[in-house]
Amino acid sequence: FEEEILRPRATAALDAVLAAYCRVYTSDKEHYSQGKTMDVDKPANPWAQPSTSDTMCMSQSSTTNFDALARSLLPLLWSSAKSTQPKASRLAAARWANDLVKPIHRSSACHILCFLAGDTDVTASAVAREGLGLASQGIDQDITTLVHEVEDGADLPDFQEFVNAVFADTTGTSTISVYRDFSPRAQGAALRFGLNCLLADLYGGEDEAVAAYMNAISSSLSDLDAASSARGTGRGREALDLLDCCCFCLAGVLGTSSYARLAFVRSASVNHQYISSLAITAASSKARRLLAECCGCLYEDKNIWASEGEGMIPTEDSCATRNWAKASGIVDAFSLCASKLKEMRQTLFMAGEVHGAAHLGSRCVRAFRLHAVGAAETAADDDYPQCWTASAGIVSALGHGTLHSDDAIGNACSQGLAVAFSYDQVDAPELDQRLYEGTSKAFEDLVVALKKYGNGDNTDPQRASLLAKAAGSMLAATTSSSGVTISMSDKDDSPSLGNLRLQCVDALFALLGSMSCRKDPEVSLVVGEALVQYADAYSPEGAEWSSPSTAEPDEFDQSFAANLPPHRHVLYVAPAMLALVAHAAAMVNKNSIYASRHFVSEMLRSQWTSKRHSSNFLLGRESCCLGLAACHGLASATAFSNNQASRLNERLLNAFGTTTNDGGSAMQETAAQNRERLRQENRDGDAGVGAAASMMQDFGMDADAIAEAGGVAGMSEAALNSYREMGAAAMALGRPDILYSLLLLSTSDPIWSTPAFRSRYNASALLGEAASDTGRNIQEIQRALRPHLGKLIPRLLRACNDPRKETREQMTVLWVGLTGGGAESRSAITEHLLTTLDALINDATNKLWRARVGACGALADVIVGRSWTELGGGGAAMDDEDAIAPDGSGSTAKAAVRLLRLLRVTTRSLDDVRLTVRESGEALGRSVRALTIRLCDPSSNMSTDDIFQSGDSSRAVQYDVDARAAAATALRWLVKHGLNQPSAEATGFCLSTLLGVIDVAKHSTLQPVLPDLIYSLLMAMSGLEPAALNYLQTRAAGRDIDGAPGASGYDRLERLRLQMAQSGPIAGALTKCLGLIRFLDADAQKRIIPHLDAALRQGAGFATRAAVADAVTSLCSSSPSAFKIAGHSSTNPTVRLLRALYFASEREKGAGARDKMAHALGSLAELAPGHSVRVLALRACERYSASVGGTNNDPAARRAAAAALRSIAVRASTQFSDGGSNDVWCRRVLPLAFLGRKDDDKKVASLWEEVWDEGGTVANTGGAAEGFGVLLEEKLLSSLVRTCMDALDDVSWSRRVTACEALIELADMNVLSPAPRSTKDETKPVSTRSLHRERRRAQASAEVLAICTRMIAKSRLWAGKNVLVKATAKIASKWAILGVIEDTDMKIFGSEEAGNCEWMPIRTEIEDWNSLFVDDKWFKDSSSSSSSMLEEDKSIIVEAKSFDASDVKNGSGNEEEESDLDFKDEDKIFGSEKLMISSSDLPDDDGDIPTSYGALTVSGLCRLLLEQGLLSTKAAAIDNEILLPYRAEALQALSDLLNSLRPAPSSSNKAQLASTHDIYLYSMIAPTLISEVCIKTLSDSNDAAPKKETQPPLITARCLGCLSAVMWQGIGDREDGNEAENVAALSKIFLELCGGKQPAWTVREAAALAACSLAERAAPSRICKHVTITTLLECTIQTQKDRKFWRVRMAGLKLLHALVNRAGSFSDASGSVVAGGSDAADRQLILEAVLPEKERIQKIARSSLTDNEAKVTAVATEICGALSWWP
């Protein structure tokens, strides 16, 4: 584990040491090169004295013994290179060997690299191959090309040393690996590198070294062949690669070393016979081809074959064909190849063997054909005729093979024909007649193959190229037999060999315009090379060619062409072929004697005497360039006269622009198009004011004096391609000869660098000495163009960025050639930077789109890394007019002007109508952005400064000044114009640049533009947001995505958009700008507030408004003084911003943005004037009150108001301590908050809860809420009651319900109840403050009861009226027990009078069934309406349900698309502040609430509740969903009120009075309940009884509850009592209702509980009756039968428990009073009556102990415990 941790550190340390030693070695090498010697002795061990400092390293660098270092490193490197070592170790060995050891000891280092070249690690292998120079050498590289590369390559080790090190036959246990220990890949690398060393050896290597190298190759071949034939393992990938490498190296060594050929022939195992057979059977096609090449090298060398029976090498005179044929074994090779090629005509054959036979046979034919030339044939040569026959057969078979469907065989046969008819001399040798027949057959098949694979469905460019090469070789070799007629198969019409040659030539010409040429332009070059071979095959000195006697016709004539000799034939048909003129120029430049050859002479003649244009090259633009250069080179090499050279140059320049009909020509233009072009350029007359004329004027030439050069100089400058640029430049310089060198420099196609064409189409071959390797021509061109370089650079750079790929590539090559490329090009541009920039900026706004594309691309490259000084220097440009330089002042413009022009040009190009211009503008935008940011950053200039000048303070000051000027210029333009661009791309560029400048600019630079900058950034938050997000959010409105309550798709997308905006670069820049505000002075800070207000009001998206809110929040904490602005509220920016925040939060649709604005509003309220904050709070309260319920329901307004006040309470809580003269917070805000806590919307309710908690705390502790008690509710009681009364008086049902719930809460908190009084000292007088407190409570309760009771009495029903009933009963219950004037102390109501109190909430002792209030006769005056209400209820109108979806406003606004907020309604909402402060709408502060009604009576309230609870449901207008809850709540309120009247058992007098009043209430209420409800229910359950109106079970249950509550203590004891007081009858009624015939469990439970109340309150004399006890026990039994509802069972057990408690036990004290008020005698009487039922009672209780409900078992346990004391 530790090794794995330390290995990276060790690797890094090794790399550092390696780099150090490489630097030391380089330093020593330079030291030696300067002729210095070292005087200090070198240490023997370089590792013994490591350097400890830079000084020691420098001093020891000259004394290091690198030879000793290398010797000490080699063992370490070999140990590290082993395959058992880690990858890092092997990689380090490769690097050390390549970088350090190789320069010191090449052979040893290359030995290690060869071994590592076969490593399994790809990186180590690549490093090793790179060090050996094998990485750039291709697999299919030609031997000849390899020779040239090795001669031009780097230094290689000595061949002898390398062979001795790698291929030595060492024995023992040496740690150094040799060739036989290498892996197959390493062996291949060693062989290839050995061949390179051999080719680089001046003397061809020592014989011993060559022999060792050959032995290694031979052993590898034999091993691979044996492995392949024996075990089948020699065909793996590595084995095949090694086989190919062996064959390649064998071909290379045999082709270059005569000793190697002789030694190979005389070898006993691997010799020529072995490789001839292996060339047929080898597994690799490349190996077969190379082995055949090896055989050809051996066959063609006559000196290596000894005479038969002799061991010496024969001389040339003694070598006979017979001896050569037998010694070389070529006869056997002929026989083998012929037999294999015959198999090709069969259906089944071995394709690999046929492939090898094609290559080997072609080598044999070539060797035999060339050997037979000039050799004497004797009769003794028996094998001679056989060889000719075999040769003819092989040639015929190869021709037939060109038509084979297998591409590998067809290509092999084509290559075979090219080899078989090839030759090494300048003139083609004479073809033997015995090959005529085979050659004719091959021609026939070759013509068919050219037509088949050159065009049509079988088009194959590669195969067509090979066929063209074969045709060229055959045409050249058969030149001597062109007029021979061959008789084949007894046909008299057999074509002659000459006719077949013409057919082949026509097929080649047809191939030029075929599909193959269009697919691969290289085919055209190959065809041209083939035609060159045909045209210049034979031209010895003195040779004459026959020509037609007729003159050359004006039009092309096919018959005339057929009678021409080959050189004239080709030039007549295709005079404008690059291969023709290039061949002629190369021949003449190579040797001037070749100028007399017929082909060259004809070529020269056709250049100036031919009637047809001969310089229109048909092979494409680059072919034109090379062709024109070749024509010029040919003319220069043939020593024309000055007159002839001038004429030829003029024709060449005119030909450069001449129109052709080929799609790839240099210029496409018809005569009509030329006239139209001249007319558009105003050059059809004598004007001469076109763009070309302007270009000539730039070169200082008169446009009228220059003749048109093929249309090049006269073309519009903006439309010039690369060729027109070069032609115009050459003409402008007066050096037409420079054009040809420029043409060569502009070629960039990779085809000209391939090994096949490199030597024939380079500058030396085409131009001769003018383009020699010394580069004199290039230097001369550079010197000639130097005066005009300033005007030429913009055009060249623009052409290098032309939209056309060909022009761009060619001009790039030309640019590199002219300027040198790299740093030299950069320095040339820097020298003419200002003129170049100005010209390119002007071209970027050209009306021609190609000029704009090129100019933008050139500008993107030119401005990279430029400084402010390089751009012209100077100060900042603060005026837009500075960017528009007047005519002729471009050179005097400063850097600021150029920066502004660059910004304008970039934004214009990004908004261009052309897509290509926009794409180029994107590249320019990136460069301009980087340049602008760099110029605005002073540290970037310092970082690029010289290390020795970095401490110069003056330079740092200048850099800071330049950065300030650049930032001021860029920021002003970007803020003012950049972010207002019509194009999204241009706006994005400006914004990105602006953010970058903000990120690097200093604070002092940003301060002058900070307000406008912040405003622009805020507006950009929404302006640059994709519109698709708004679309998605609008469409997702109201859809619940995740199923969570309230989490709509709209809000989710809004949160995502806010997160994106807040995490973006704009938010970062805005944060930085806001952070700078605290460094400004107070006046500068205050100038930012109006911009924030403007951004909030003008922002079109919620992202901007949310950002403004965040900015306000941030500034409130960081720069609070910015908001301390004096002035009237209508003009105060702080107040306007405060109002705008509230208005925007109310109108905002998204919850996230609303929360942010509410948060900002609270932060700003802390700093705003208190008067304005109170006005805002009042209006928020009004908006909330006006937006609750009904058609005015507006959830958004309610949320906004609550959120605003909550934010003020939380973040500006100090405002609550100052309510102004009208105490706004305590009189309006906090009371409304108390009601708002009951809002239906939980979110709004939680907001109001925080307002009440936070604001109330401040108001309570700060003294703003002055009142009585400790609770805030009591202190604000007057305001709370007033607010509740206003809400009750509202038309909105929701507000009524909220007010009722608030009143219920006040009652539950004992605020609307009598004040608590001390019971310790009742004689102590009550203080005035306590009286005042009690009076406020009584008055508030009286006012509430009066209003609520009257609202209940109204016949109109509305949703939530049941809550009103509940609130009324709750408050009345608090005061009802104190409603007896005689025994009640009036001080409890706050009255000092003892007899009466005007504001007494309720009176209990008054027994007036017709009065609701004291003596008002309410029910008597409205008896008719009451009777109607009780009986028919037709006048009751139930209003429609609240919260109807059709009437409710959708406050979220999700159905509308996002837009800017209309702030015109802001004044309507806020109005005038003077009106708002009026105290008329605020409650009084004295705490006295005047009551307009008399005291409420308990009897009247009970009657009212009873009548409301017994409303009939017959009327169709009644909605039972509203009526039923209302009736149930009225009856429940009646029950609660009656239960509150229970007297305290401690006061007998009061109990007696209460009991009298209870009897009165029972007598008035019970008959109605029993007769109207219970009897109706019984009749419903009894089928025999008459049917009456059915009451809902809930109403029946509540009626039973009221009946239970109205029973008085001792019921049934009165003698004059009515039937309703009959205990036995009541018990029977309850028994019927508890029975199983009653389906409603609520009724059964209520009946059991009523029976329980009867058992508790019945008189002892009545409860002792046996029938009563039996009936009550039966009620319990009936309830226990209900096994479904445990509440019914528990009610029955409570009945039984009450009965047992009435009986008591013997242990009770005799005088004590138990539950029910019974004394000991009564209990004894009851016990005796119940005791007989003890067993039944005990059985019922015990059976209930096993009940599933715990509450039931608890009651049963108590019963069992009480029974345990019974006797």
Disulfide bonds with the S-S distance in Angstrom:
none
